[in-house]
Each structure stands twice: as C-alpha cells, then as structure tokens.
C-alpha cells in the first residue's frame, strides 16, 4: 500500500497525484481498501467505477460531500471471471426494474449487455426529468445508493449459485 496520508484527503473533482492534493471518490475508495492510490481500484467493478467517477466529477464542490455516506460501500463489488457479464446483466436488470421506467430499445440493449454505466446515466432522466439542480443531486445520490444495492444483490445471487456463477 502507498503511504497513508497524515490526514484524510478532501473529496474533489478529477484525478490526483497524491492524497495530499485531494482525492476523487475512487481514489478515496482505494485508500479505504488498502490499495495503491488510484482512480481505478481493483476492488470496484469497472462499470460501477465508471458511474462513480462520473458522479464525483459532475457534482459541484458544495454537493460532492453528499457522496461521503457511500464511501466504502463499493469495496468488493466486483464482477470478475467467467460470470462477470452475467453479474453486470443482473445489475442492469435490477436497476432498471427499481427505477420503474419503461426502457427504450437502446436502454434494453444496454441492459442486455450489462452496460451499467450507460444505462445508469440514461435512467437519470426517468421516470421524468427533475426541475431543479437540487432535485437532480437528490436523485443522483438516491440512484447511486440503489446501484450499490443492485450490485450487492447480484453478487449475492452469484455467490449463492456456486460454481455455475
């Protein structure tokens, strides 16, 4: 593991060279997981990491602290090995069902391929666009929490499935 910083980094936009200069959501996660400081920690699925990276960077400095309760939840949520595509497909299906919106043909294709990142951002406008930026931030944080839950559930099903996974 890289040297642990003397104090916790400030959650901020973009990639950072060291925690002294701040940390994006995933860099912070890498520290919490005991991994080298990186915005692509191995302990987080690549599709989930893409969503979290974008969420971190799209939020304003004032709104970014709303992500703090989610820190650490993504650790271990990794779809890996031969069953990775199946896990991501299950995540996408669960997420779309929870949002409760009829999927467009393109969104159905994304869900069918497990393209969680594309599906997540497309469904941010569903079931109807929000009218204020504060409402959009509320929706984003709520949907990120939901996405974490979908990953946890899909991975639990895979673990329960045994070697067929």
N, C-alpha and C positions, 0 to 999 in steps of 0.2 A: 504494500500500500504506500502511496505517496505520503509525505509528511503531513500530519494532521495540523490544520491551522490553529493558531493561538486563540482565535475567536471564530464564531460561526460566520460564514460569508453572508453577504447581503444578496437576497434573491433579486436578480436583474436580468435584463434582456441580453440576448446574444451569447456567443461563446467567450470564454475567459481563459487566460493563460494560467492563472493560479487562483485559488480560493481567496487570496488576499484582495484581488481585484473584483470579487463578487462571484456569483455562480448562477447559472440558469437552473431551472427545475431539475434537469437530468444530471447536471454536474453536482448539484446538491445531493441527489439520489446516489450518485456514485460514491460520494463521501460517506453517506449513511450506511451504504452496503459494504464499506471497507474496500472498495475497488479503487484503482487509479482514477484520478480526477479526469473526467471525460464527459462529453455531452452524448455519448453513445455507450452507456454502461451495459455490460453483458447480462446484467441481472434483470433487464427490462426488455420485453419483446419489441422488435424493430417497429412494428405497426403502432403499438401503444406509445413508444418513444417518439415517433413522428407526430402523433397527436399532441403529446405533452410539450414537445419542443415548440410547436406552432402556438399552442395556448400560452406558453410562457412569453413568447415574443410578441404576440398580438395584444396582450394586456398592457395597460398603462402602468407606470410606476406606482400610482396610487392604488390600482386594482390588483396588482400582482400578489400582494400579501394574502389575498383570498385563496391562493393555491396552497398556502402553508399547511392547512389541515390534511392535504393529500400527500404531503411529503412522506416517503417511506412506504406508502401503500403499493407502489408499483414494483417494489423489490420482490423478485421471484416470479413475477408474472411474465413468463417466457414460454412461448410456443416453440418447441425445438424438436429436432429429429424428424422421423418419417411422418409423424402425426401433426406437424406444425400447421399445415394448410387446413386440416380438419378442425383444429382448435380455433384458428382465426375465422373460419367459416361459421363455427358455432358462436363465437363472439359477435360477429356481424349480424347473425340472425337474431340473437338475443337482444342486441342493442336496438335494432330496427323494431322489433316487437315491443320493447319497452317504451320507445318513443311514440309508438302507436300511430304511425303515419303510413299511408299507402305509398309504397316505393315506386318511383319512376322505373322504366325499363333499365336505364343506366344504373340506378341505385340497386336494382335487383341483380344486375351483373356484378357490381362491386361486392355486394353481399355474398354472391355465389362464388366469388374468387377469394373472399376473405380480405379484401382491400379495406381494412378497418379505418385507416386514416381518411381516405376519400369519402367513405360513407359517413363518418363522423361529421365532417365539415359540411357535407351536403345536407345532413339532417339538422344542422343548427338552425335552419330556416323553417323547420317543420315543428308542429303542425301548421303554424303560421308565423311569419316574421314578427319579431318584437318591435315595439315602437320607440324604445329609448335605449341608450347605450348601457344604462344601469341594468335594465331588464335583460339585455344580451349577456352581460357579465354574469348575472344570476343564473341564466340558462346555461352558460358555458360551465360554470363551476358545478352545477347540478348534473350536467351531462358527463363531465369528467368523472364524478363520483359514480354515476351509473355505469360508465365504461369500465372502471376498475372492478365493479361488482360483476359485470358480464365476463371479464377475464377470469376472475376468481371462480365463478360458476362453471365456465367452460373447462378450465383446467381441473377442477374437482371432478367433473364428469370423466375427463380423460384419465385421471388417476384411478377412478373407480372402474374404468374399463379394462384396466390391466394391460397386458402386452398387445391387445388389439389396437389400443390408443390411436 
